[in-house]
Amino acid sequence: MTHHVFRLSLAILALGLIVSGPAVADEATTRETRLAKYLSGTQFIGKFTVDGKDGSPKTEAYTIKSCEKLPAADLYRFTARIKYGNVDQELPMDLKILWSGNTPVITLDSLWIPGMGTFDARVLIQPGPQAGRYAGTWQHGDHGGHLFGKIVALPEHSADNSAETSPEPASDGSNGAN
């Protein structure tokens, strides 16, 4: 009798996984597409710090011309304009975005950027209808620090980056507690 109950439980669990599998995959694809659309035509405007250096954080700005989800898992192609020191360039970068619950995290692991060097970073994205936020850490050789700021839609994209394109699911009015 115990074996029958166990087998029945496994069969129900397997059926549940089979039935929910496509729905979960569709939800992830939709979330990824919304994130790529949200990030396209934006500018990350904020500050960064350098560990061990006193003083005010320095200003930074990164323009994301476009972002598209690539077929490989967790991989996105950013076409970005980067201004850093004497460097001002636009280039495509294939970056990993991992999800912590509903929060996307841009992940750089030993990414070589021409003219700048190799970087590691973790940048958390908090989408928002008017201006989202970003915060994270960065490392460049022996130097590292923190970064933070706003994600602002470029004027020609402001209508496209509304709350409808936020990668977060629509609120159901609950407080998220289960």
Backbone as a printed PyTorch tensor [residue, N CA C, xyz], in Angstrom:
tensor([[[  0.8210,  -1.1940,   0.0000],
         [  0.0000,   0.0000,   0.0000],
         [  0.8640,   1.2560,   0.0000]],

        [[  1.9310,   1.2370,   0.8100],
         [  2.8210,   2.3940,   0.8890],
         [  3.4820,   2.6530,  -0.4530]],

        [[  3.8700,   1.5810,  -1.1660],
         [  4.4970,   1.7390,  -2.4730],
         [  3.5290,   2.3590,  -3.4740]],

        [[  2.2510,   1.9970,  -3.4100],
         [  1.2550,   2.5510,  -4.3270],
         [  1.0690,   4.0460,  -4.0740]],

        [[  1.0120,   4.4300,  -2.8250],
         [  0.8620,   5.8470,  -2.4770],
         [  2.0860,   6.6240,  -2.9490]],

        [[  3.2720,   6.0490,  -2.7450],
         [  4.5030,   6.6930,  -3.1630],
         [  4.5210,   6.8740,  -4.6820]],

        [[  4.1670,   5.8100,  -5.4270],
         [  4.1520,   5.8890,  -6.8940],
         [  3.1110,   6.8860,  -7.3720]],

        [[  1.9680,   6.9180,  -6.7350],
         [  0.9180,   7.8630,  -7.1010],
         [  1.4060,   9.2930,  -6.8590]],

        [[  2.0730,   9.5120,  -5.7380],
         [  2.6140,  10.8440,  -5.4320],
         [  3.6240,  11.2700,  -6.4860]],

        [[  4.5140,  10.3450,  -6.8770],
         [  5.4940,  10.6530,  -7.9070],
         [  4.8240,  10.9550,  -9.2400]],

        [[  3.8010,  10.2030,  -9.5840],
         [  3.0840,  10.4170, -10.8400],
         [  2.4110,  11.7910, -10.8400]],

        [[  1.8210,  12.1760,  -9.7350],
         [  1.1630,  13.4880,  -9.6380],
         [  2.2020,  14.5970,  -9.7380]],

        [[  3.3270,  14.4180,  -9.0530],
         [  4.3980,  15.4080,  -9.1170],
         [  4.9260,  15.5380, -10.5430]],

        [[  5.1560,  14.4190, -11.2130],
         [  5.6610,  14.4410, -12.5850],
         [  4.6600,  15.1060, -13.5200]],

        [[  3.3790,  14.8090, -13.3550],
         [  2.3470,  15.4210, -14.1740],
         [  2.3250,  16.9230, -13.9500]],

        [[  2.4530,  17.3390, -12.7070],
         [  2.4880,  18.7680, -12.3910],
         [  3.6690,  19.4590, -13.0470]],

        [[  4.8290,  18.8090, -13.0490],
         [  6.0060,  19.3900, -13.6920],
         [  5.8390,  19.4690, -15.1970]],

        [[  5.2410,  18.4500, -15.7870],
         [  5.0230,  18.4320, -17.2370],
         [  4.0480,  19.5330, -17.6280]],

        [[  2.9690,  19.6620, -16.8750],
         [  1.9540,  20.6610, -17.1910],
         [  2.4850,  22.0690, -16.9590]],

        [[  3.2250,  22.2940, -15.8490],
         [  3.6900,  23.6430, -15.5330],
         [  4.9600,  24.0160, -16.2790]],

        [[  5.6980,  23.0580, -16.8040],
         [  6.9510,  23.3360, -17.4990],
         [  6.8370,  24.3940, -18.5700]],

        [[  5.9600,  24.2500, -19.5750],
         [  5.8400,  25.2590, -20.6180],
         [  5.4000,  26.6150, -20.0730]],

        [[  4.5320,  26.6340, -19.0780],
         [  4.0740,  27.9010, -18.5110],
         [  5.2280,  28.6400, -17.8490]],

        [[  6.0650,  27.9200, -17.1110],
         [  7.2190,  28.5330, -16.4610],
         [  8.1950,  29.0490, -17.5160]],

        [[  8.4390,  28.2700, -18.5640],
         [  9.3390,  28.6830, -19.6380],
         [  8.7970,  29.9230, -20.3470]],

        [[  7.4780,  29.9590, -20.6330],
         [  6.8670,  31.1150, -21.2820],
         [  6.9940,  32.3600, -20.4010]],

        [[  6.7950,  32.1860, -19.0910],
         [  6.9090,  33.3100, -18.1640],
         [  8.3290,  33.8660, -18.1610]],

        [[  9.3340,  32.9950, -18.1560],
         [ 10.7310,  33.4280, -18.1710],
         [ 11.0390,  34.1500, -19.4800]],

        [[ 10.5810,  33.6190, -20.6090],
         [ 10.8180,  34.2480, -21.9040],
         [ 10.1780,  35.6240, -21.9500]],

        [[  8.9600,  35.7360, -21.4680],
         [  8.2680,  37.0170, -21.4450],
         [  9.0180,  37.9980, -20.5580]],

        [[  9.4550,  37.5640, -19.3910],
         [ 10.1990,  38.4110, -18.4570],
         [ 11.4960,  38.8870, -19.1050]],

        [[ 12.1960,  37.9850, -19.7810],
         [ 13.4570,  38.3350, -20.4380],
         [ 13.2370,  39.3430, -21.5660]],

        [[ 12.1910,  39.1540, -22.3380],
         [ 11.8720,  40.0680, -23.4320],
         [ 11.5170,  41.4480, -22.8870]],

        [[ 10.7120,  41.4870, -21.8200],
         [ 10.3410,  42.7690, -21.2000],
         [ 11.5670,  43.4840, -20.6530]],

        [[ 12.5020,  42.7370, -20.0450],
         [ 13.7140,  43.3560, -19.5170],
         [ 14.5380,  43.9630, -20.6480]],

        [[ 14.7350,  43.2230, -21.7310],
         [ 15.5040,  43.7390, -22.8590],
         [ 14.8640,  45.0140, -23.4120]],

        [[ 13.5580,  45.0270, -23.5250],
         [ 12.8570,  46.2130, -24.0210],
         [ 12.9980,  47.3680, -23.0370]],

        [[ 12.8820,  47.0660, -21.7480],
         [ 13.0130,  48.0950, -20.7060],
         [ 14.3970,  48.7550, -20.7470]],

        [[ 15.4540,  47.9640, -20.9160],
         [ 16.8120,  48.4950, -20.8850],
         [ 17.2180,  49.2030, -22.1740]],

        [[ 16.5720,  48.8670, -23.2970],
         [ 16.9010,  49.5030, -24.5770],
         [ 16.5310,  50.9840, -24.5380]],

        [[ 17.4420,  51.8230, -25.0320],
         [ 17.1690,  53.2590, -25.0830],
         [ 17.1540,  53.9060, -23.7100]],

        [[ 18.0690,  53.4760, -22.8440],
         [ 18.1410,  54.0640, -21.5070],
         [ 19.5480,  54.5940, -21.2440]],

        [[ 19.6400,  55.3430, -20.1770],
         [ 20.9370,  55.7970, -19.7090],
         [ 21.0200,  55.5280, -18.2150]],

        [[ 22.1220,  54.9160, -17.8110],
         [ 22.4160,  54.7120, -16.4010],
         [ 23.2080,  55.9510, -15.9750]],

        [[ 22.6270,  56.7730, -15.1320],
         [ 23.2490,  58.0170, -14.6950],
         [ 23.4240,  57.9450, -13.1850]],

        [[ 24.6700,  58.0280, -12.7380],
         [ 24.8710,  57.9160, -11.3060],
         [ 26.2750,  58.2350, -10.8710]],

        [[ 26.6950,  57.5380,  -9.8390],
         [ 27.9870,  57.7760,  -9.1940],
         [ 28.7010,  56.4570,  -8.9780]],

        [[ 30.0270,  56.5470,  -8.8220],
         [ 30.7840,  55.3700,  -8.4290],
         [ 31.8340,  55.7770,  -7.4040]],

        [[ 32.1970,  54.8330,  -6.5670],
         [ 33.2340,  55.0570,  -5.5700],
         [ 34.4290,  54.1770,  -5.8900]],

        [[ 35.5630,  54.5370,  -5.3230],
         [ 36.7710,  53.7310,  -5.4360],
         [ 37.2010,  53.3910,  -4.0140]],

        [[ 37.3130,  52.0990,  -3.7260],
         [ 37.7110,  51.6680,  -2.3860],
         [ 39.0260,  52.3320,  -1.9770]],

        [[ 39.0770,  52.8220,  -0.7250],
         [ 40.2930,  53.4270,  -0.1850],
         [ 40.5020,  54.8740,  -0.5650]],

        [[ 39.6270,  55.4340,  -1.3740],
         [ 39.7460,  56.8430,  -1.7820],
         [ 38.6700,  57.6460,  -1.0550]],

        [[ 39.1060,  58.6270,  -0.2980],
         [ 38.1540,  59.5190,   0.3570],
         [ 37.6460,  60.5280,  -0.6590]],

        [[ 36.5570,  61.1670,  -0.3140],
         [ 36.0140,  62.1890,  -1.1920],
         [ 34.6590,  61.7700,  -1.7400]],

        [[ 34.1080,  62.6540,  -2.5170],
         [ 32.7880,  62.4220,  -3.0960],
         [ 32.8490,  61.3700,  -4.2000]],

        [[ 31.7680,  60.6160,  -4.3560],
         [ 31.7010,  59.6810,  -5.4830],
         [ 31.8050,  60.4390,  -6.8090]],

        [[ 32.3560,  59.7880,  -7.8170],
         [ 32.5210,  60.3850,  -9.1390],
         [ 31.2920,  60.0780, -10.0000]],

        [[ 31.0190,  60.9680, -10.9420],
         [ 29.8670,  60.8270, -11.8310],
         [ 30.1680,  59.8240, -12.9380]],

        [[ 29.1470,  59.0470, -13.3100],
         [ 29.2660,  58.1130, -14.4250],
         [ 27.9860,  58.1380, -15.2390]],

        [[ 28.0950,  57.7560, -16.5090],
         [ 26.9290,  57.6390, -17.3860],
         [ 27.2170,  56.5710, -18.4340]],

        [[ 26.2790,  55.6650, -18.5770],
         [ 26.3660,  54.6120, -19.5840],
         [ 25.0800,  54.6650, -20.3920]],

        [[ 25.1860,  54.7850, -21.6890],
         [ 24.0110,  54.8160, -22.5470],
         [ 23.8140,  53.4430, -23.1590]],

        [[ 22.6380,  52.8630, -22.9480],
         [ 22.2890,  51.5630, -23.5200],
         [ 21.4380,  51.8370, -24.7600]],

        [[ 22.0750,  51.7780, -25.9120],
         [ 21.3620,  52.0150, -27.1700],
         [ 20.3320,  50.9210, -27.3970]],

        [[ 20.7740,  49.6620, -27.1880],
         [ 19.8470,  48.5500, -27.3580],
         [ 20.2650,  47.3920, -26.4630]],

        [[ 19.2900,  46.5610, -26.1730],
         [ 19.5160,  45.3420, -25.4090],
         [ 18.6100,  44.2850, -26.0240]],

        [[ 19.1770,  43.1330, -26.3200],
         [ 18.3610,  42.0490, -26.8690],
         [ 18.7250,  40.7360, -26.1920]],

        [[ 17.7270,  39.9230, -25.9630],
         [ 17.9380,  38.6010, -25.3790],
         [ 18.5120,  37.7000, -26.4570]],

        [[ 19.6200,  37.0410, -26.1510],
         [ 20.2440,  36.0920, -27.0720],
         [ 19.7080,  34.6860, -26.8000]],

        [[ 19.8500,  33.7640, -27.7430],
         [ 19.3250,  32.4060, -27.5390],
         [ 19.9590,  31.6530, -26.3590]],

        [[ 21.2170,  31.9320, -26.0570],
         [ 21.8780,  31.2330, -24.9440],
         [ 21.2460,  31.6570, -23.6170]],

        [[ 21.1930,  30.7340, -22.6830],
         [ 20.5910,  31.0000, -21.3810],
         [ 21.2600,  32.1890, -20.6950]],

        [[ 20.4560,  33.1070, -20.1960],
         [ 20.8920,  34.2450, -19.3830],
         [ 21.7590,  35.2580, -20.1270]],

        [[ 21.8940,  35.1590, -21.4410],
         [ 22.8000,  36.0400, -22.1780],
         [ 22.0280,  37.1030, -22.9600]],

        [[ 22.5070,  38.3520, -22.8470],
         [ 21.9030,  39.5000, -23.5170],
         [ 22.9970,  40.2640, -24.2490]],

        [[ 22.6540,  40.8370, -25.4060],
         [ 23.6030,  41.6930, -26.1180],
         [ 23.2150,  43.1490, -25.8620]],

        [[ 24.1280,  43.8550, -25.2170],
         [ 23.9840,  45.2860, -24.9850],
         [ 24.8150,  46.0140, -26.0310]],

        [[ 24.2460,  47.0220, -26.6750],
         [ 25.0340,  47.9540, -27.4570],
         [ 25.0630,  49.2080, -26.6050]],

        [[ 26.2570,  49.5220, -26.0850],
         [ 26.3680,  50.5670, -25.0730],
         [ 27.4450,  51.5820, -25.4380]],

        [[ 27.2180,  52.8010, -25.0410],
         [ 28.2270,  53.8480, -25.1380],
         [ 28.7990,  54.0210, -23.7420]],

        [[ 30.1020,  53.8600, -23.6490],
         [ 30.7820,  53.9220, -22.3610],
         [ 31.7470,  55.0900, -22.3600]],

        [[ 31.6180,  55.9370, -21.3540],
         [ 32.5710,  57.0290, -21.1360],
         [ 33.2630,  56.7200, -19.8250]],

        [[ 34.5980,  56.5620, -19.8930],
         [ 35.3670,  56.2380, -18.7000],
         [ 36.7610,  56.8130, -18.8920]],

        [[ 37.1180,  57.8170, -18.0980],
         [ 38.4080,  58.4760, -18.2750],
         [ 38.4700,  59.1190, -19.6440]],

        [[ 39.4920,  58.7930, -20.4250],
         [ 39.6520,  59.3540, -21.7710],
         [ 38.9420,  58.5290, -22.8370]],

        [[ 38.2930,  57.4480, -22.4340],
         [ 37.6290,  56.5500, -23.3860],
         [ 36.1690,  56.9720, -23.5600]],

        [[ 35.7390,  57.0590, -24.8130],
         [ 34.3400,  57.3340, -25.1470],
         [ 34.0530,  56.4880, -26.3850]],

        [[ 33.3850,  55.3440, -26.1830],
         [ 33.1740,  54.4220, -27.2940],
         [ 31.8200,  53.7220, -27.1860]],

        [[ 31.3190,  53.2970, -28.3400],
         [ 30.0990,  52.4890, -28.3910],
         [ 30.4990,  51.1000, -28.8610]],

        [[ 30.0560,  50.0710, -28.1420],
         [ 30.4100,  48.7140, -28.5300],
         [ 29.3590,  47.7200, -28.0670]],

        [[ 29.2690,  46.5910, -28.7820],
         [ 28.3800,  45.5150, -28.3390],
         [ 29.0740,  44.6920, -27.2540]],

        [[ 28.3200,  44.3080, -26.2660],
         [ 28.8380,  43.4600, -25.1920],
         [ 27.8010,  42.3890, -24.8870]],

        [[ 28.2270,  41.1380, -24.8810],
         [ 27.3480,  40.0430, -24.5030],
         [ 27.5190,  39.8260, -23.0060]],

        [[ 26.4600,  40.1190, -22.2510],
         [ 26.5130,  40.0790, -20.7930],
         [ 25.4900,  39.1010, -20.2450]],

        [[ 25.8620,  38.4870, -19.1470],
         [ 24.9640,  37.5690, -18.4610],
         [ 24.0870,  38.3680, -17.4990]],

        [[ 22.7850,  38.0880, -17.5290],
         [ 21.8760,  38.6500, -16.5340],
         [ 21.2420,  37.4740, -15.8080]],

        [[ 21.4970,  37.4020, -14.5350],
         [ 20.9190,  36.3690, -13.6800],
         [ 19.7720,  36.9750, -12.8870]],

        [[ 18.8760,  36.1540, -12.4260],
         [ 17.7070,  36.6330, -11.6920],
         [ 17.7770,  36.1670, -10.2460]],

        [[ 17.5610,  37.0940,  -9.3500],
         [ 17.3940,  36.7950,  -7.9350],
         [ 15.9260,  37.0650,  -7.6480]],

        [[ 15.1090,  36.0310,  -7.7290],
         [ 13.6590,  36.2320,  -7.6400],
         [ 13.2130,  37.0210,  -8.8550]],

        [[ 12.6020,  38.1880,  -8.6340],
         [ 12.1540,  39.0470,  -9.7290],
         [ 13.1650,  40.1450, -10.0450]],

        [[ 14.3530,  40.0720,  -9.4670],
         [ 15.3450,  41.1290,  -9.6290],
         [ 16.4490,  40.6910, -10.5870]],

        [[ 16.6050,  41.4200, -11.7110],
         [ 17.7000,  41.1000, -12.6310],
         [ 19.0270,  41.6540, -12.1080]],

        [[ 20.0950,  40.8900, -12.3080],
         [ 21.4400,  41.2910, -11.8930],
         [ 22.3820,  41.1220, -13.0910]],

        [[ 22.9110,  42.2380, -13.5920],
         [ 23.8930,  42.1930, -14.6760],
         [ 25.1930,  41.6720, -14.0720]],

        [[ 25.7850,  40.6790, -14.7330],
         [ 26.9490,  39.9820, -14.1890],
         [ 28.1030,  40.0250, -15.1870]],

        [[ 29.2130,  40.6020, -14.7640],
         [ 30.4330,  40.6050, -15.5700],
         [ 31.4780,  39.7810, -14.8370]],

        [[ 32.0410,  38.8220, -15.5230],
         [ 33.1200,  37.9960, -14.9830],
         [ 34.3070,  38.0840, -15.9240]],

        [[ 35.3360,  38.8200, -15.5030],
         [ 36.5670,  38.9810, -16.3010],
         [ 36.2450,  39.4050, -17.7390]],

        [[ 35.3960,  40.4190, -17.8760],
         [ 35.0250,  40.9310, -19.1960],
         [ 36.0530,  41.9530, -19.6500]],

        [[ 36.6910,  41.6760, -20.7950],
         [ 37.6510,  42.6030, -21.3620],
         [ 36.9160,  43.6060, -22.2230]],

        [[ 37.1210,  44.9060, -21.9290],
         [ 36.5190,  45.9890, -22.7050],
         [ 37.6560,  46.7130, -23.4170]],

        [[ 37.6290,  46.7610, -24.7600],
         [ 38.7280,  47.3790, -25.5150],
         [ 39.0280,  48.7960, -25.0250]],

        [[ 40.3150,  49.0610, -24.8160],
         [ 40.7560,  50.3790, -24.3900],
         [ 40.5930,  50.6490, -22.9070]],

        [[ 39.9820,  49.7070, -22.1920],
         [ 39.7110,  49.9400, -20.7720],
         [ 40.2910,  48.8530, -19.8770]],

        [[ 40.2990,  47.6150, -20.3220],
         [ 40.8120,  46.5290, -19.5110],
         [ 39.7430,  45.5210, -19.1480]],

        [[ 40.0160,  44.7470, -18.1090],
         [ 39.1520,  43.6470, -17.6800],
         [ 38.3910,  44.0320, -16.4150]],

        [[ 37.0890,  43.7430, -16.4190],
         [ 36.2210,  44.1360, -15.3120],
         [ 35.3940,  42.9560, -14.8050]],

        [[ 35.0890,  43.0250, -13.5240],
         [ 34.1110,  42.1550, -12.8740],
         [ 33.0810,  43.0860, -12.2430]],

        [[ 31.8230,  42.6900, -12.2580],
         [ 30.7950,  43.5350, -11.6420],
         [ 29.5320,  42.7300, -11.3710]],

        [[ 28.7630,  43.2170, -10.4460],
         [ 27.4070,  42.7510, -10.1720],
         [ 26.5590,  44.0010, -10.0350]],

        [[ 25.5750,  44.1540, -10.9280],
         [ 24.7410,  45.3580, -10.9270],
         [ 23.2830,  44.9500, -10.8670]],

        [[ 22.6530,  45.2590,  -9.7590],
         [ 21.2500,  44.9530,  -9.5230],
         [ 20.3940,  46.0180, -10.1880]],

        [[ 19.3320,  45.5920, -10.8470],
         [ 18.4260,  46.4990, -11.5480],
         [ 17.0870,  46.5290, -10.8150]],

        [[ 16.6100,  47.7310, -10.4900],
         [ 15.2680,  47.9010,  -9.9380],
         [ 14.4930,  48.7510, -10.9410]],

        [[ 13.6660,  48.1120, -11.7890],
         [ 12.9220,  48.8710, -12.7950],
         [ 11.9270,  49.8350, -12.1490]],

        [[ 11.5940,  50.8670, -12.8950],
         [ 10.5870,  51.8190, -12.4460],
         [  9.9880,  52.5320, -13.6290]],

        [[  8.7420,  52.9590, -13.5260],
         [  8.0660,  53.5890, -14.6690],
         [  8.6630,  54.9540, -15.0460]],

        [[  9.0980,  55.7500, -14.0900],
         [  9.6940,  57.0540, -14.3960],
         [ 11.2160,  56.9490, -14.4780]],

        [[ 11.8100,  56.3940, -13.4480],
         [ 13.2610,  56.1830, -13.4120],
         [ 13.5280,  55.0000, -12.5110]],

        [[ 14.1310,  53.9890, -13.0870],
         [ 14.5140,  52.8410, -12.2800],
         [ 15.7960,  53.1670, -11.5290]],

        [[ 16.3100,  52.1860, -10.8460],
         [ 17.5390,  52.3650, -10.0810],
         [ 18.4960,  51.2110, -10.3850]],

        [[ 19.7760,  51.4560, -10.1930],
         [ 20.7800,  50.4040, -10.2610],
         [ 21.7490,  50.5990,  -9.1040]],

        [[ 22.3320,  49.5080,  -8.6580],
         [ 23.3350,  49.5460,  -7.5970],
         [ 24.1790,  48.2920,  -7.7050]],

        [[ 25.4530,  48.4270,  -7.3440],
         [ 26.2810,  47.2420,  -7.4160],
         [ 27.7170,  47.4830,  -7.0260]],

        [[ 28.5260,  46.5080,  -7.3950],
         [ 29.9600,  46.5630,  -7.1240],
         [ 30.7180,  46.3390,  -8.4220]],

        [[ 31.9560,  46.8310,  -8.4650],
         [ 32.8020,  46.6510,  -9.6390],
         [ 34.2320,  46.3840,  -9.1890]],

        [[ 34.9810,  45.7220, -10.0500],
         [ 36.3870,  45.4300,  -9.7920],
         [ 37.1430,  45.5450, -11.1050]],

        [[ 38.2900,  46.2280, -11.0770],
         [ 39.1460,  46.4200, -12.2440],
         [ 40.5790,  46.2710, -11.7530]],

        [[ 41.1210,  45.0560, -11.8680],
         [ 42.4590,  44.7960, -11.3360],
         [ 42.4760,  44.9790,  -9.8260]],

        [[ 43.3870,  45.8450,  -9.3460],
         [ 43.4950,  46.1040,  -7.9120],
         [ 42.4960,  47.1470,  -7.4180]],

        [[ 41.7440,  47.7490,  -8.3170],
         [ 40.8060,  48.8060,  -7.9480],
         [ 39.3780,  48.2890,  -8.0210]],

        [[ 38.5670,  48.7370,  -7.0980],
         [ 37.1650,  48.3450,  -7.0870],
         [ 36.3650,  49.3470,  -6.2920]],

        [[ 35.0680,  49.1220,  -6.2640],
         [ 34.2110,  50.0230,  -5.5100],
         [ 32.7480,  49.6990,  -5.7230]],

        [[ 31.9360,  50.7220,  -5.5130],
         [ 30.4810,  50.6070,  -5.6300],
         [ 29.9900,  51.5480,  -6.7190]],

        [[ 28.7990,  51.2760,  -7.2360],
         [ 28.1610,  52.1480,  -8.2070],
         [ 26.6640,  52.1610,  -7.9440]],

        [[ 26.0340,  53.2860,  -8.2600],
         [ 24.6040,  53.4240,  -7.9960],
         [ 24.0600,  54.6070,  -8.7840]],

        [[ 22.7760,  54.5730,  -9.0830],
         [ 22.1700,  55.6880,  -9.7930],
         [ 20.7920,  55.3510, -10.3270]],

        [[ 20.3560,  56.1630, -11.2900],
         [ 19.0390,  56.0320, -11.9090],
         [ 19.1660,  55.4720, -13.3150]],

        [[ 18.1130,  54.7780, -13.7300],
         [ 17.9870,  54.3140, -15.1130],
         [ 16.9120,  55.1880, -15.7430]],

        [[ 17.3030,  55.9910, -16.7160],
         [ 16.4030,  56.9770, -17.3080],
         [ 16.2300,  56.6760, -18.7930]],

        [[ 14.9830,  56.6900, -19.2450],
         [ 14.7180,  56.4770, -20.6720],
         [ 15.2300,  57.6780, -21.4610]],

        [[ 15.9150,  57.4040, -22.5760],
         [ 16.3310,  58.4790, -23.4620],
         [ 15.0790,  59.1060, -24.0650]],

        [[ 15.1050,  60.4000, -24.3680],
         [ 13.8830,  61.0790, -24.8370],
         [ 13.1430,  60.3590, -25.9640]],

        [[ 13.8680,  59.8510, -26.9690],
         [ 13.1940,  59.1820, -28.0950],
         [ 12.6200,  57.8190, -27.7180]],

        [[ 12.9520,  57.2990, -26.5130],
         [ 12.4470,  56.0060, -26.0720],
         [ 11.5080,  56.1170, -24.8730]],

        [[ 11.2600,  57.3060, -24.3670],
         [ 10.5190,  57.4300, -23.1150],
         [  9.1190,  56.8370, -23.2000]],

        [[  8.4770,  56.9000, -24.3550],
         [  7.1410,  56.3030, -24.4870],
         [  7.2110,  54.7850, -24.5020]],

        [[  8.3390,  54.2250, -24.9940],
         [  8.4890,  52.7760, -25.0800],
         [  8.8240,  52.1270, -23.7430]],

        [[  9.4120,  52.8640, -22.8180],
         [  9.8950,  52.2890, -21.5640],
         [  8.9490,  52.5920, -20.4120]],

        [[  7.6820,  52.4360, -20.6360],
         [  6.6960,  52.6970, -19.5960],
         [  6.6210,  51.5330, -18.6320]],

        [[  5.7620,  51.6510, -17.6340],
         [  5.6020,  50.5850, -16.6370],
         [  5.1670,  49.2840, -17.2950]],

        [[  4.5250,  49.3710, -18.4710],
         [  4.0700,  48.1580, -19.1430],
         [  5.2370,  47.2590, -19.5380]],

        [[  6.4270,  47.8270, -19.7320],
         [  7.5550,  47.0180, -20.1640],
         [  8.4530,  46.6040, -19.0100]],

        [[  8.0620,  46.9150, -17.7900],
         [  8.8680,  46.5140, -16.6440],
         [  8.9530,  45.0020, -16.5880]],

        [[ 10.1480,  44.4450, -16.2960],
         [ 10.2770,  42.9910, -16.2450],
         [  9.6000,  42.3870, -15.0260]],

        [[  9.1720,  43.2190, -14.0950],
         [  8.5110,  42.7000, -12.9070],
         [  7.0650,  42.3620, -13.2380]],

        [[  6.4970,  41.3620, -12.6060],
         [  5.0940,  41.0580, -12.8290],
         [  4.2290,  42.1550, -12.2540]],

        [[  3.0580,  42.3250, -12.8170],
         [  2.1400,  43.3410, -12.3180],
         [  1.7560,  42.9910, -10.8790]],

        [[  1.6120,  44.0320, -10.0710],
         [  1.2630,  43.8360,  -8.6640],
         [ -0.1820,  43.3730,  -8.5590]],

        [[ -0.4140,  42.4210,  -7.6850],
         [ -1.7800,  41.9390,  -7.4600],
         [ -2.3660,  42.5720,  -6.2120]],

        [[ -1.6580,  43.5890,  -5.6640],
         [ -2.1580,  44.2730,  -4.4910],
         [ -1.7560,  43.6100,  -3.1850]],

        [[ -1.1270,  42.4260,  -3.2660],
         [ -0.7330,  41.7600,  -2.0340],
         [  0.6220,  42.2950,  -1.5890]],

        [[  1.0170,  41.9750,  -0.3910],
         [  2.2840,  42.4510,   0.1300],
         [  3.4290,  41.4960,  -0.1610]],

        [[  3.1790,  40.4430,  -0.9120],
         [  4.2180,  39.4970,  -1.3010],
         [  4.4890,  38.4220,  -0.2700]],

        [[  3.8710,  38.5180,   0.9060],
         [  4.0920,  37.4970,   1.9320],
         [  3.2600,  36.2850,   1.6390]],

        [[  3.8170,  35.1270,   1.8550],
         [  3.0730,  33.8810,   1.6160],
         [  2.6590,  33.2760,   2.9170]]])
